[in-house]
Amino acid sequence: MWFTGDAQEIFDQWRDELEIRLRSTELPPALESHLAKYRSLMPSLALIFQLVEFVDGSGDGGAVGFRAALQAAAWCEYLETHAVRLYLSAENPAMEGARALTDRIRKGDVSDGDSTRSVYRKHWSKLSTPEEVSSACSVLEEFGWLRLEALKTGGRSTTRLRIHPILGGATVISRCAIQRGDKSAERVPNGLLALLSPRILWLSETEPRAQHRRSDYFLVRSS
């Protein structure tokens, strides 16, 4: 397969811009390696788009046309925006700390109610300073996996981690089961937790249920 004349111009311009960026040394190595694969991705996408047009009768067979090439270039630009976010977040120290903290929580090394001070005093990798722990907690708090609770005592204040029950191995039961007082019925399979998490609420014994909005599912801590 080959490009038509105007489609070849689109490809050449797109490829020239890509090569300039790849040789600029401004891209992180991992992202540079990823974008280098777009040299073959763009013409492959263009061929797919041309075949789709040919099958539905809106395009010609033979050469890859102008519209297919333009669509492929646009798709590469769109896919790059997602790649940039993924690769840059992977190199973000705060994100690495968040992953490390999540692993410690799942292993049981960090429990609900632990202070941030108790975490960095253990000198774990990526969690060995107050700044690293604070940054990691901020990332997890932004995604809703924990919340920070500041407590003022007679001395200096303490910041405690209130961990989302899902990370603590909570059981999920339906609101209807709670209303019936049946805490053993209608359990939600663990495999659905990822799908349900945006609709799941925090619950604690100190917070009356009336303060919570209606929801299909509640979280109940495992005994």
mmCIF file of the C-alpha atoms, coordinates in Angstrom:
data_MODEL
# 
_entry.id   MODEL 
# 
loop_
_atom_site.group_PDB 
_atom_site.id 
_atom_site.type_symbol 
_atom_site.label_atom_id 
_atom_site.label_alt_id 
_atom_site.label_comp_id 
_atom_site.label_asym_id 
_atom_site.label_entity_id 
_atom_site.label_seq_id 
_atom_site.pdbx_PDB_ins_code 
_atom_site.Cartn_x 
_atom_site.Cartn_y 
_atom_site.Cartn_z 
_atom_site.occupancy 
_atom_site.B_iso_or_equiv 
_atom_site.pdbx_formal_charge 
_atom_site.auth_seq_id 
_atom_site.auth_comp_id 
_atom_site.auth_asym_id 
_atom_site.auth_atom_id 
_atom_site.pdbx_PDB_model_num 
ATOM 1   C CA . MET A 1 1   ? 0.000   0.000   0.000  1.00 0.00 ? 1   MET A CA 1 
ATOM 2   C CA . TRP A 1 2   ? 1.068   3.605   -0.551 1.00 0.00 ? 2   TRP A CA 1 
ATOM 3   C CA . PHE A 1 3   ? -0.125  7.152   0.070  1.00 0.00 ? 3   PHE A CA 1 
ATOM 4   C CA . THR A 1 4   ? -1.716  9.358   -2.536 1.00 0.00 ? 4   THR A CA 1 
ATOM 5   C CA . GLY A 1 5   ? 0.175   12.577  -3.277 1.00 0.00 ? 5   GLY A CA 1 
ATOM 6   C CA . ASP A 1 6   ? -1.695  14.798  -0.821 1.00 0.00 ? 6   ASP A CA 1 
ATOM 7   C CA . ALA A 1 7   ? -1.737  12.054  1.820  1.00 0.00 ? 7   ALA A CA 1 
ATOM 8   C CA . GLN A 1 8   ? 2.044   11.680  1.428  1.00 0.00 ? 8   GLN A CA 1 
ATOM 9   C CA . GLU A 1 9   ? 2.431   15.396  2.178  1.00 0.00 ? 9   GLU A CA 1 
ATOM 10  C CA . ILE A 1 10  ? 0.432   14.967  5.392  1.00 0.00 ? 10  ILE A CA 1 
ATOM 11  C CA . PHE A 1 11  ? 2.616   12.041  6.415  1.00 0.00 ? 11  PHE A CA 1 
ATOM 12  C CA . ASP A 1 12  ? 5.886   13.782  5.553  1.00 0.00 ? 12  ASP A CA 1 
ATOM 13  C CA . GLN A 1 13  ? 4.964   16.880  7.550  1.00 0.00 ? 13  GLN A CA 1 
ATOM 14  C CA . TRP A 1 14  ? 3.813   14.803  10.506 1.00 0.00 ? 14  TRP A CA 1 
ATOM 15  C CA . ARG A 1 15  ? 6.966   12.643  10.401 1.00 0.00 ? 15  ARG A CA 1 
ATOM 16  C CA . ASP A 1 16  ? 9.276   15.672  10.192 1.00 0.00 ? 16  ASP A CA 1 
ATOM 17  C CA . GLU A 1 17  ? 7.680   17.206  13.285 1.00 0.00 ? 17  GLU A CA 1 
ATOM 18  C CA . LEU A 1 18  ? 7.937   13.897  15.135 1.00 0.00 ? 18  LEU A CA 1 
ATOM 19  C CA . GLU A 1 19  ? 11.620  13.438  14.306 1.00 0.00 ? 19  GLU A CA 1 
ATOM 20  C CA . ILE A 1 20  ? 12.447  16.971  15.475 1.00 0.00 ? 20  ILE A CA 1 
ATOM 21  C CA . ARG A 1 21  ? 10.847  16.261  18.837 1.00 0.00 ? 21  ARG A CA 1 
ATOM 22  C CA . LEU A 1 22  ? 12.523  12.856  19.173 1.00 0.00 ? 22  LEU A CA 1 
ATOM 23  C CA . ARG A 1 23  ? 15.948  14.423  18.574 1.00 0.00 ? 23  ARG A CA 1 
ATOM 24  C CA . SER A 1 24  ? 15.393  17.406  20.852 1.00 0.00 ? 24  SER A CA 1 
ATOM 25  C CA . THR A 1 25  ? 16.584  15.513  23.998 1.00 0.00 ? 25  THR A CA 1 
ATOM 26  C CA . GLU A 1 26  ? 13.767  17.237  25.887 1.00 0.00 ? 26  GLU A CA 1 
ATOM 27  C CA . LEU A 1 27  ? 11.616  14.123  26.220 1.00 0.00 ? 27  LEU A CA 1 
ATOM 28  C CA . PRO A 1 28  ? 12.067  11.612  29.077 1.00 0.00 ? 28  PRO A CA 1 
ATOM 29  C CA . PRO A 1 29  ? 13.775  8.463   27.713 1.00 0.00 ? 29  PRO A CA 1 
ATOM 30  C CA . ALA A 1 30  ? 10.757  6.219   28.303 1.00 0.00 ? 30  ALA A CA 1 
ATOM 31  C CA . LEU A 1 31  ? 8.386   8.628   26.563 1.00 0.00 ? 31  LEU A CA 1 
ATOM 32  C CA . GLU A 1 32  ? 10.845  9.131   23.704 1.00 0.00 ? 32  GLU A CA 1 
ATOM 33  C CA . SER A 1 33  ? 11.011  5.374   23.149 1.00 0.00 ? 33  SER A CA 1 
ATOM 34  C CA . HIS A 1 34  ? 7.221   5.171   23.169 1.00 0.00 ? 34  HIS A CA 1 
ATOM 35  C CA . LEU A 1 35  ? 6.741   7.992   20.669 1.00 0.00 ? 35  LEU A CA 1 
ATOM 36  C CA . ALA A 1 36  ? 9.366   6.509   18.350 1.00 0.00 ? 36  ALA A CA 1 
ATOM 37  C CA . LYS A 1 37  ? 6.924   3.668   17.733 1.00 0.00 ? 37  LYS A CA 1 
ATOM 38  C CA . TYR A 1 38  ? 4.498   6.183   16.247 1.00 0.00 ? 38  TYR A CA 1 
ATOM 39  C CA . ARG A 1 39  ? 6.634   6.135   13.073 1.00 0.00 ? 39  ARG A CA 1 
ATOM 40  C CA . SER A 1 40  ? 4.851   2.896   12.161 1.00 0.00 ? 40  SER A CA 1 
ATOM 41  C CA . LEU A 1 41  ? 1.663   3.567   14.121 1.00 0.00 ? 41  LEU A CA 1 
ATOM 42  C CA . MET A 1 42  ? 0.557   6.518   12.008 1.00 0.00 ? 42  MET A CA 1 
ATOM 43  C CA . PRO A 1 43  ? 0.697   4.761   8.583  1.00 0.00 ? 43  PRO A CA 1 
ATOM 44  C CA . SER A 1 44  ? -0.850  1.638   10.115 1.00 0.00 ? 44  SER A CA 1 
ATOM 45  C CA . LEU A 1 45  ? -3.792  3.655   11.414 1.00 0.00 ? 45  LEU A CA 1 
ATOM 46  C CA . ALA A 1 46  ? -4.103  5.427   8.071  1.00 0.00 ? 46  ALA A CA 1 
ATOM 47  C CA . LEU A 1 47  ? -4.345  2.063   6.303  1.00 0.00 ? 47  LEU A CA 1 
ATOM 48  C CA . ILE A 1 48  ? -7.030  0.880   8.722  1.00 0.00 ? 48  ILE A CA 1 
ATOM 49  C CA . PHE A 1 49  ? -9.081  4.043   8.202  1.00 0.00 ? 49  PHE A CA 1 
ATOM 50  C CA . GLN A 1 50  ? -8.737  3.693   4.431  1.00 0.00 ? 50  GLN A CA 1 
ATOM 51  C CA . LEU A 1 51  ? -9.916  0.073   4.555  1.00 0.00 ? 51  LEU A CA 1 
ATOM 52  C CA . VAL A 1 52  ? -12.913 1.072   6.662  1.00 0.00 ? 52  VAL A CA 1 
ATOM 53  C CA . GLU A 1 53  ? -13.869 3.699   4.078  1.00 0.00 ? 53  GLU A CA 1 
ATOM 54  C CA . PHE A 1 54  ? -13.412 1.189   1.266  1.00 0.00 ? 54  PHE A CA 1 
ATOM 55  C CA . VAL A 1 55  ? -15.632 -1.395  2.973  1.00 0.00 ? 55  VAL A CA 1 
ATOM 56  C CA . ASP A 1 56  ? -18.467 1.039   3.670  1.00 0.00 ? 56  ASP A CA 1 
ATOM 57  C CA . GLY A 1 57  ? -18.238 2.428   0.144  1.00 0.00 ? 57  GLY A CA 1 
ATOM 58  C CA . SER A 1 58  ? -17.103 5.941   1.003  1.00 0.00 ? 58  SER A CA 1 
ATOM 59  C CA . GLY A 1 59  ? -13.485 5.484   -0.103 1.00 0.00 ? 59  GLY A CA 1 
ATOM 60  C CA . ASP A 1 60  ? -11.456 4.051   -2.959 1.00 0.00 ? 60  ASP A CA 1 
ATOM 61  C CA . GLY A 1 61  ? -9.259  0.996   -2.919 1.00 0.00 ? 61  GLY A CA 1 
ATOM 62  C CA . GLY A 1 62  ? -5.562  1.080   -3.661 1.00 0.00 ? 62  GLY A CA 1 
ATOM 63  C CA . ALA A 1 63  ? -3.738  4.054   -2.168 1.00 0.00 ? 63  ALA A CA 1 
ATOM 64  C CA . VAL A 1 64  ? -4.306  5.554   1.277  1.00 0.00 ? 64  VAL A CA 1 
ATOM 65  C CA . GLY A 1 65  ? -6.050  8.878   0.801  1.00 0.00 ? 65  GLY A CA 1 
ATOM 66  C CA . PHE A 1 66  ? -5.853  12.344  2.304  1.00 0.00 ? 66  PHE A CA 1 
ATOM 67  C CA . ARG A 1 67  ? -8.695  11.942  4.795  1.00 0.00 ? 67  ARG A CA 1 
ATOM 68  C CA . ALA A 1 68  ? -7.383  8.650   6.195  1.00 0.00 ? 68  ALA A CA 1 
ATOM 69  C CA . ALA A 1 69  ? -3.914  10.152  6.651  1.00 0.00 ? 69  ALA A CA 1 
ATOM 70  C CA . LEU A 1 70  ? -5.370  13.191  8.409  1.00 0.00 ? 70  LEU A CA 1 
ATOM 71  C CA . GLN A 1 71  ? -7.421  10.983  10.726 1.00 0.00 ? 71  GLN A CA 1 
ATOM 72  C CA . ALA A 1 72  ? -4.347  8.901   11.567 1.00 0.00 ? 72  ALA A CA 1 
ATOM 73  C CA . ALA A 1 73  ? -2.302  12.001  12.417 1.00 0.00 ? 73  ALA A CA 1 
ATOM 74  C CA . ALA A 1 74  ? -5.135  13.267  14.640 1.00 0.00 ? 74  ALA A CA 1 
ATOM 75  C CA . TRP A 1 75  ? -5.376  9.917   16.427 1.00 0.00 ? 75  TRP A CA 1 
ATOM 76  C CA . CYS A 1 76  ? -1.633  9.895   17.096 1.00 0.00 ? 76  CYS A CA 1 
ATOM 77  C CA . GLU A 1 77  ? -1.930  13.338  18.638 1.00 0.00 ? 77  GLU A CA 1 
ATOM 78  C CA . TYR A 1 78  ? -4.817  12.157  20.803 1.00 0.00 ? 78  TYR A CA 1 
ATOM 79  C CA . LEU A 1 79  ? -3.015  8.986   21.932 1.00 0.00 ? 79  LEU A CA 1 
ATOM 80  C CA . GLU A 1 80  ? 0.092   10.990  22.753 1.00 0.00 ? 80  GLU A CA 1 
ATOM 81  C CA . THR A 1 81  ? -1.794  13.101  25.308 1.00 0.00 ? 81  THR A CA 1 
ATOM 82  C CA . HIS A 1 82  ? -2.633  9.931   27.247 1.00 0.00 ? 82  HIS A CA 1 
ATOM 83  C CA . ALA A 1 83  ? 0.898   8.575   26.909 1.00 0.00 ? 83  ALA A CA 1 
ATOM 84  C CA . VAL A 1 84  ? 2.379   11.806  28.260 1.00 0.00 ? 84  VAL A CA 1 
ATOM 85  C CA . ARG A 1 85  ? 0.179   11.681  31.352 1.00 0.00 ? 85  ARG A CA 1 
ATOM 86  C CA . LEU A 1 86  ? 1.035   8.037   32.018 1.00 0.00 ? 86  LEU A CA 1 
ATOM 87  C CA . TYR A 1 87  ? 4.791   8.312   31.547 1.00 0.00 ? 87  TYR A CA 1 
ATOM 88  C CA . LEU A 1 88  ? 5.176   11.574  33.440 1.00 0.00 ? 88  LEU A CA 1 
ATOM 89  C CA . SER A 1 89  ? 3.097   10.302  36.343 1.00 0.00 ? 89  SER A CA 1 
ATOM 90  C CA . ALA A 1 90  ? 5.297   7.195   36.494 1.00 0.00 ? 90  ALA A CA 1 
ATOM 91  C CA . GLU A 1 91  ? 8.365   9.425   36.904 1.00 0.00 ? 91  GLU A CA 1 
ATOM 92  C CA . ASN A 1 92  ? 6.655   11.623  39.478 1.00 0.00 ? 92  ASN A CA 1 
ATOM 93  C CA . PRO A 1 93  ? 8.228   10.982  42.938 1.00 0.00 ? 93  PRO A CA 1 
ATOM 94  C CA . ALA A 1 94  ? 4.873   11.649  44.625 1.00 0.00 ? 94  ALA A CA 1 
ATOM 95  C CA . MET A 1 95  ? 3.201   9.008   42.468 1.00 0.00 ? 95  MET A CA 1 
ATOM 96  C CA . GLU A 1 96  ? 5.956   6.503   43.245 1.00 0.00 ? 96  GLU A CA 1 
ATOM 97  C CA . GLY A 1 97  ? 5.522   7.256   46.939 1.00 0.00 ? 97  GLY A CA 1 
ATOM 98  C CA . ALA A 1 98  ? 1.768   6.747   46.621 1.00 0.00 ? 98  ALA A CA 1 
ATOM 99  C CA . ARG A 1 99  ? 2.343   3.322   45.092 1.00 0.00 ? 99  ARG A CA 1 
ATOM 100 C CA . ALA A 1 100 ? 4.758   2.430   47.884 1.00 0.00 ? 100 ALA A CA 1 
ATOM 101 C CA . LEU A 1 101 ? 2.284   3.556   50.546 1.00 0.00 ? 101 LEU A CA 1 
ATOM 102 C CA . THR A 1 102 ? -0.540  1.607   48.898 1.00 0.00 ? 102 THR A CA 1 
ATOM 103 C CA . ASP A 1 103 ? 1.610   -1.544  48.944 1.00 0.00 ? 103 ASP A CA 1 
ATOM 104 C CA . ARG A 1 104 ? 2.360   -1.026  52.637 1.00 0.00 ? 104 ARG A CA 1 
ATOM 105 C CA . ILE A 1 105 ? -1.325  -0.587  53.428 1.00 0.00 ? 105 ILE A CA 1 
ATOM 106 C CA . ARG A 1 106 ? -2.292  -3.743  51.555 1.00 0.00 ? 106 ARG A CA 1 
ATOM 107 C CA . LYS A 1 107 ? 0.437   -5.720  53.310 1.00 0.00 ? 107 LYS A CA 1 
ATOM 108 C CA . GLY A 1 108 ? -0.844  -4.545  56.681 1.00 0.00 ? 108 GLY A CA 1 
ATOM 109 C CA . ASP A 1 109 ? 2.279   -2.527  57.498 1.00 0.00 ? 109 ASP A CA 1 
ATOM 110 C CA . VAL A 1 110 ? 0.194   0.659   57.713 1.00 0.00 ? 110 VAL A CA 1 
ATOM 111 C CA . SER A 1 111 ? -3.198  0.603   59.429 1.00 0.00 ? 111 SER A CA 1 
ATOM 112 C CA . ASP A 1 112 ? -6.144  2.947   59.624 1.00 0.00 ? 112 ASP A CA 1 
ATOM 113 C CA . GLY A 1 113 ? -5.430  5.587   62.275 1.00 0.00 ? 113 GLY A CA 1 
ATOM 114 C CA . ASP A 1 114 ? -1.630  5.411   62.016 1.00 0.00 ? 114 ASP A CA 1 
ATOM 115 C CA . SER A 1 115 ? 0.117   8.769   62.067 1.00 0.00 ? 115 SER A CA 1 
ATOM 116 C CA . THR A 1 116 ? 2.165   10.066  59.178 1.00 0.00 ? 116 THR A CA 1 
ATOM 117 C CA . ARG A 1 117 ? 5.058   10.327  61.625 1.00 0.00 ? 117 ARG A CA 1 
ATOM 118 C CA . SER A 1 118 ? 4.922   6.592   62.326 1.00 0.00 ? 118 SER A CA 1 
ATOM 119 C CA . VAL A 1 119 ? 5.208   5.921   58.591 1.00 0.00 ? 119 VAL A CA 1 
ATOM 120 C CA . TYR A 1 120 ? 8.323   7.939   57.810 1.00 0.00 ? 120 TYR A CA 1 
ATOM 121 C CA . ARG A 1 121 ? 10.036  6.802   61.024 1.00 0.00 ? 121 ARG A CA 1 
ATOM 122 C CA . LYS A 1 122 ? 10.194  3.297   59.558 1.00 0.00 ? 122 LYS A CA 1 
ATOM 123 C CA . HIS A 1 123 ? 12.444  4.623   56.754 1.00 0.00 ? 123 HIS A CA 1 
ATOM 124 C CA . TRP A 1 124 ? 10.822  2.652   53.957 1.00 0.00 ? 124 TRP A CA 1 
ATOM 125 C CA . SER A 1 125 ? 11.944  3.325   50.420 1.00 0.00 ? 125 SER A CA 1 
ATOM 126 C CA . LYS A 1 126 ? 10.203  6.395   48.952 1.00 0.00 ? 126 LYS A CA 1 
ATOM 127 C CA . LEU A 1 127 ? 8.554   7.008   52.360 1.00 0.00 ? 127 LEU A CA 1 
ATOM 128 C CA . SER A 1 128 ? 11.534  7.912   54.525 1.00 0.00 ? 128 SER A CA 1 
ATOM 129 C CA . THR A 1 129 ? 10.970  11.648  55.041 1.00 0.00 ? 129 THR A CA 1 
ATOM 130 C CA . PRO A 1 130 ? 7.993   13.782  56.155 1.00 0.00 ? 130 PRO A CA 1 
ATOM 131 C CA . GLU A 1 131 ? 7.928   15.373  52.708 1.00 0.00 ? 131 GLU A CA 1 
ATOM 132 C CA . GLU A 1 132 ? 7.782   12.029  50.883 1.00 0.00 ? 132 GLU A CA 1 
ATOM 133 C CA . VAL A 1 133 ? 4.982   10.712  53.092 1.00 0.00 ? 133 VAL A CA 1 
ATOM 134 C CA . SER A 1 134 ? 3.030   13.960  52.805 1.00 0.00 ? 134 SER A CA 1 
ATOM 135 C CA . SER A 1 135 ? 3.277   13.925  48.996 1.00 0.00 ? 135 SER A CA 1 
ATOM 136 C CA . ALA A 1 136 ? 2.248   10.255  48.824 1.00 0.00 ? 136 ALA A CA 1 
ATOM 137 C CA . CYS A 1 137 ? -0.741  10.890  51.089 1.00 0.00 ? 137 CYS A CA 1 
ATOM 138 C CA . SER A 1 138 ? -1.805  13.881  49.002 1.00 0.00 ? 138 SER A CA 1 
ATOM 139 C CA . VAL A 1 139 ? -1.904  11.718  45.863 1.00 0.00 ? 139 VAL A CA 1 
ATOM 140 C CA . LEU A 1 140 ? -3.960  8.981   47.545 1.00 0.00 ? 140 LEU A CA 1 
ATOM 141 C CA . GLU A 1 141 ? -6.244  11.577  49.112 1.00 0.00 ? 141 GLU A CA 1 
ATOM 142 C CA . GLU A 1 142 ? -6.863  13.132  45.709 1.00 0.00 ? 142 GLU A CA 1 
ATOM 143 C CA . PHE A 1 143 ? -7.953  9.733   44.361 1.00 0.00 ? 143 PHE A CA 1 
ATOM 144 C CA . GLY A 1 144 ? -10.128 9.058   47.414 1.00 0.00 ? 144 GLY A CA 1 
ATOM 145 C CA . TRP A 1 145 ? -8.142  6.170   48.886 1.00 0.00 ? 145 TRP A CA 1 
ATOM 146 C CA . LEU A 1 146 ? -7.437  7.904   52.187 1.00 0.00 ? 146 LEU A CA 1 
ATOM 147 C CA . ARG A 1 147 ? -8.078  11.137  54.021 1.00 0.00 ? 147 ARG A CA 1 
ATOM 148 C CA . LEU A 1 148 ? -5.831  12.967  56.442 1.00 0.00 ? 148 LEU A CA 1 
ATOM 149 C CA . GLU A 1 149 ? -7.158  13.770  59.897 1.00 0.00 ? 149 GLU A CA 1 
ATOM 150 C CA . ALA A 1 150 ? -5.383  16.473  61.882 1.00 0.00 ? 150 ALA A CA 1 
ATOM 151 C CA . LEU A 1 151 ? -5.582  16.044  65.666 1.00 0.00 ? 151 LEU A CA 1 
ATOM 152 C CA . LYS A 1 152 ? -4.554  18.768  68.090 1.00 0.00 ? 152 LYS A CA 1 
ATOM 153 C CA . THR A 1 153 ? -3.228  17.574  71.422 1.00 0.00 ? 153 THR A CA 1 
ATOM 154 C CA . GLY A 1 154 ? -1.505  19.292  74.300 1.00 0.00 ? 154 GLY A CA 1 
ATOM 155 C CA . GLY A 1 155 ? 1.763   19.163  72.394 1.00 0.00 ? 155 GLY A CA 1 
ATOM 156 C CA . ARG A 1 156 ? 2.290   19.277  68.667 1.00 0.00 ? 156 ARG A CA 1 
ATOM 157 C CA . SER A 1 157 ? -0.482  18.312  66.308 1.00 0.00 ? 157 SER A CA 1 
ATOM 158 C CA . THR A 1 158 ? -0.688  14.824  64.823 1.00 0.00 ? 158 THR A CA 1 
ATOM 159 C CA . THR A 1 159 ? -1.867  13.855  61.358 1.00 0.00 ? 159 THR A CA 1 
ATOM 160 C CA . ARG A 1 160 ? -3.489  10.449  61.097 1.00 0.00 ? 160 ARG A CA 1 
ATOM 161 C CA . LEU A 1 161 ? -4.324  8.379   58.033 1.00 0.00 ? 161 LEU A CA 1 
ATOM 162 C CA . ARG A 1 162 ? -7.958  7.382   57.632 1.00 0.00 ? 162 ARG A CA 1 
ATOM 163 C CA . ILE A 1 163 ? -7.732  4.602   55.074 1.00 0.00 ? 163 ILE A CA 1 
ATOM 164 C CA . HIS A 1 164 ? -10.545 3.807   52.645 1.00 0.00 ? 164 HIS A CA 1 
ATOM 165 C CA . PRO A 1 165 ? -12.166 0.546   53.820 1.00 0.00 ? 165 PRO A CA 1 
ATOM 166 C CA . ILE A 1 166 ? -11.603 -1.122  50.450 1.00 0.00 ? 166 ILE A CA 1 
ATOM 167 C CA . LEU A 1 167 ? -7.856  -1.069  51.075 1.00 0.00 ? 167 LEU A CA 1 
ATOM 168 C CA . GLY A 1 168 ? -8.491  -2.438  54.560 1.00 0.00 ? 168 GLY A CA 1 
ATOM 169 C CA . GLY A 1 169 ? -10.386 -5.477  53.307 1.00 0.00 ? 169 GLY A CA 1 
ATOM 170 C CA . ALA A 1 170 ? -13.908 -4.236  54.000 1.00 0.00 ? 170 ALA A CA 1 
ATOM 171 C CA . THR A 1 171 ? -17.057 -6.139  53.162 1.00 0.00 ? 171 THR A CA 1 
ATOM 172 C CA . VAL A 1 172 ? -19.550 -4.487  50.853 1.00 0.00 ? 172 VAL A CA 1 
ATOM 173 C CA . ILE A 1 173 ? -23.252 -5.060  51.425 1.00 0.00 ? 173 ILE A CA 1 
ATOM 174 C CA . SER A 1 174 ? -26.253 -3.422  49.869 1.00 0.00 ? 174 SER A CA 1 
ATOM 175 C CA . ARG A 1 175 ? -28.176 -0.526  51.375 1.00 0.00 ? 175 ARG A CA 1 
ATOM 176 C CA . CYS A 1 176 ? -31.319 -2.660  51.385 1.00 0.00 ? 176 CYS A CA 1 
ATOM 177 C CA . ALA A 1 177 ? -29.592 -5.282  53.518 1.00 0.00 ? 177 ALA A CA 1 
ATOM 178 C CA . ILE A 1 178 ? -28.492 -2.599  55.988 1.00 0.00 ? 178 ILE A CA 1 
ATOM 179 C CA . GLN A 1 179 ? -32.023 -1.251  56.262 1.00 0.00 ? 179 GLN A CA 1 
ATOM 180 C CA . ARG A 1 180 ? -33.258 -4.758  57.082 1.00 0.00 ? 180 ARG A CA 1 
ATOM 181 C CA . GLY A 1 181 ? -30.530 -5.099  59.681 1.00 0.00 ? 181 GLY A CA 1 
ATOM 182 C CA . ASP A 1 182 ? -29.131 -8.055  57.793 1.00 0.00 ? 182 ASP A CA 1 
ATOM 183 C CA . LYS A 1 183 ? -25.351 -7.691  57.645 1.00 0.00 ? 183 LYS A CA 1 
ATOM 184 C CA . SER A 1 184 ? -24.744 -11.092 56.093 1.00 0.00 ? 184 SER A CA 1 
ATOM 185 C CA . ALA A 1 185 ? -26.997 -10.848 53.061 1.00 0.00 ? 185 ALA A CA 1 
ATOM 186 C CA . GLU A 1 186 ? -26.490 -9.446  49.602 1.00 0.00 ? 186 GLU A CA 1 
ATOM 187 C CA . ARG A 1 187 ? -22.744 -9.201  49.769 1.00 0.00 ? 187 ARG A CA 1 
ATOM 188 C CA . VAL A 1 188 ? -21.189 -7.695  46.664 1.00 0.00 ? 188 VAL A CA 1 
ATOM 189 C CA . PRO A 1 189 ? -18.465 -9.865  45.021 1.00 0.00 ? 189 PRO A CA 1 
ATOM 190 C CA . ASN A 1 190 ? -14.964 -8.461  45.474 1.00 0.00 ? 190 ASN A CA 1 
ATOM 191 C CA . GLY A 1 191 ? -14.517 -8.436  41.716 1.00 0.00 ? 191 GLY A CA 1 
ATOM 192 C CA . LEU A 1 192 ? -17.086 -5.660  41.446 1.00 0.00 ? 192 LEU A CA 1 
ATOM 193 C CA . LEU A 1 193 ? -15.345 -3.313  43.868 1.00 0.00 ? 193 LEU A CA 1 
ATOM 194 C CA . ALA A 1 194 ? -13.476 -1.490  41.102 1.00 0.00 ? 194 ALA A CA 1 
ATOM 195 C CA . LEU A 1 195 ? -16.754 -0.793  39.342 1.00 0.00 ? 195 LEU A CA 1 
ATOM 196 C CA . LEU A 1 196 ? -18.621 0.222   42.474 1.00 0.00 ? 196 LEU A CA 1 
ATOM 197 C CA . SER A 1 197 ? -15.958 2.332   44.165 1.00 0.00 ? 197 SER A CA 1 
ATOM 198 C CA . PRO A 1 198 ? -17.162 5.715   42.789 1.00 0.00 ? 198 PRO A CA 1 
ATOM 199 C CA . ARG A 1 199 ? -20.556 5.042   44.419 1.00 0.00 ? 199 ARG A CA 1 
ATOM 200 C CA . ILE A 1 200 ? -19.294 3.718   47.752 1.00 0.00 ? 200 ILE A CA 1 
ATOM 201 C CA . LEU A 1 201 ? -19.407 5.855   50.896 1.00 0.00 ? 201 LEU A CA 1 
ATOM 202 C CA . TRP A 1 202 ? -17.288 6.007   54.012 1.00 0.00 ? 202 TRP A CA 1 
ATOM 203 C CA . LEU A 1 203 ? -19.015 4.737   57.140 1.00 0.00 ? 203 LEU A CA 1 
ATOM 204 C CA . SER A 1 204 ? -17.905 4.837   60.742 1.00 0.00 ? 204 SER A CA 1 
ATOM 205 C CA . GLU A 1 205 ? -19.601 4.230   64.069 1.00 0.00 ? 205 GLU A CA 1 
ATOM 206 C CA . THR A 1 206 ? -19.247 7.913   64.961 1.00 0.00 ? 206 THR A CA 1 
ATOM 207 C CA . GLU A 1 207 ? -21.070 9.183   61.888 1.00 0.00 ? 207 GLU A CA 1 
ATOM 208 C CA . PRO A 1 208 ? -24.875 8.758   61.881 1.00 0.00 ? 208 PRO A CA 1 
ATOM 209 C CA . ARG A 1 209 ? -26.213 7.252   58.694 1.00 0.00 ? 209 ARG A CA 1 
ATOM 210 C CA . ALA A 1 210 ? -28.560 10.198  58.304 1.00 0.00 ? 210 ALA A CA 1 
ATOM 211 C CA . GLN A 1 211 ? -25.544 12.350  57.433 1.00 0.00 ? 211 GLN A CA 1 
ATOM 212 C CA . HIS A 1 212 ? -24.836 10.274  54.338 1.00 0.00 ? 212 HIS A CA 1 
ATOM 213 C CA . ARG A 1 213 ? -26.562 10.710  51.014 1.00 0.00 ? 213 ARG A CA 1 
ATOM 214 C CA . ARG A 1 214 ? -28.513 7.827   49.535 1.00 0.00 ? 214 ARG A CA 1 
ATOM 215 C CA . SER A 1 215 ? -26.405 5.226   47.782 1.00 0.00 ? 215 SER A CA 1 
ATOM 216 C CA . ASP A 1 216 ? -26.904 1.773   46.384 1.00 0.00 ? 216 ASP A CA 1 
ATOM 217 C CA . TYR A 1 217 ? -24.025 0.376   48.405 1.00 0.00 ? 217 TYR A CA 1 
ATOM 218 C CA . PHE A 1 218 ? -22.342 1.029   51.740 1.00 0.00 ? 218 PHE A CA 1 
ATOM 219 C CA . LEU A 1 219 ? -19.027 -0.170  53.063 1.00 0.00 ? 219 LEU A CA 1 
ATOM 220 C CA . VAL A 1 220 ? -18.887 -2.041  56.364 1.00 0.00 ? 220 VAL A CA 1 
ATOM 221 C CA . ARG A 1 221 ? -15.534 -2.740  57.964 1.00 0.00 ? 221 ARG A CA 1 
ATOM 222 C CA . SER A 1 222 ? -14.631 -6.381  58.357 1.00 0.00 ? 222 SER A CA 1 
ATOM 223 C CA . SER A 1 223 ? -14.499 -7.622  61.933 1.00 0.00 ? 223 SER A CA 1 
# 
